[in-house]
Amino acid sequence: MTQLLSTFKVFGWQDLIDIAVIALIIYQLLMLIKGTRAVQLIKGLFVLLVASVIAEEIGLTTLNWLLDKIWSMLLLALAVVFQPELRRALEQIGRGKFITMHPLNAGPEEYRKLIEELVRCSQILSQNRIGALIVIEKSTGIQEFIDTGVKIDGVVSSEFLVNIFIPKSPLHDGAVIIRVTGLRLQAVSCL
């Protein structure tokens, strides 16, 4: 108990600032990968980490050796696998956009309104025999596809969507991507 109290006595304001900065960096990194497929990869890495710890604690020699070899290979593979996310992160840091506010998920009323607008848009496009590709991002992030299009960040309305998909309009080729977070039309003409 005295050792714990002595630890708190040497805990100063610099330590609080240090913890706050590290927490902000970790939060921003998590928000940066939230919109990508890297989330599933990190979950897989976490499972491997837990398996490695358990194998070492229990004393499973062969499994521990195999997991050690996998970790050696993964260190090189991570740079290749996370290349788009790493590039995007470095670009955002370079633009000064690393610290951003992240929108919250929408509630049931916003989802209902989105569905109504999409149904109305589909009816109009169907009557006029106009094709449309509308993508709604859910749990698997598709930021790399959003980056291929023209960024809009607009409110979803049937009129807006119909005007995008009118043939010969400048933005009608490609997909429209709607992000669940905030229920906003993120980009058009995405490949």
Buried (B, 14 or more C-beta within 10 A) or exposed (E): EEEEEEEEEEEEEEEEEEEEEEEEEEEBEEBBBEBBBBBEBEEEBEEBEEBBEEBBEEEBEEBBEBBEEEEEEBEEEEEEBBEBBBEBBEEBEEEEEBEEEEEEEBEEEBEEBBEEBBEBBBEBBEEEEEEBEBBBBEEEBBBBBBBEBEEBEBEBBBEBBBEBBEEEEEBBBBBBBBBBBBBBBBBBBBE
